[in-house]
Amino acid sequence: MKIDWAALGSVFGVSLAVTVGLVALFTLGVTGLSRRERAAAQGDSAGLAVTGAYVCFAACAAAVAYGIYLIMHKA
């Protein structure tokens, strides 16, 4: 058995980049929701922050769904 180290390194690099990207996207969503909480405490409106948070969470869900799709149909 011969291991293709270049392909293995490529898979590691892509998975690391996608993981960091998803964590950053989820963090932006949580930050948007926390701004809503702060705005509600001050009596302000934070519609843009909430919309951004929902977009971030939807993008995370879409990325996870695409990953599951790739696993199911490429195996």
Secondary structure, DSSP 8 states (H G I E B T S, - for coil): ----HHHHHHHHHHHHHHHHHHHHHHHHHHHHHHHHHHHHHHT---HHHHHHHHHHHHHHHHHHHHHHHHHHHH-
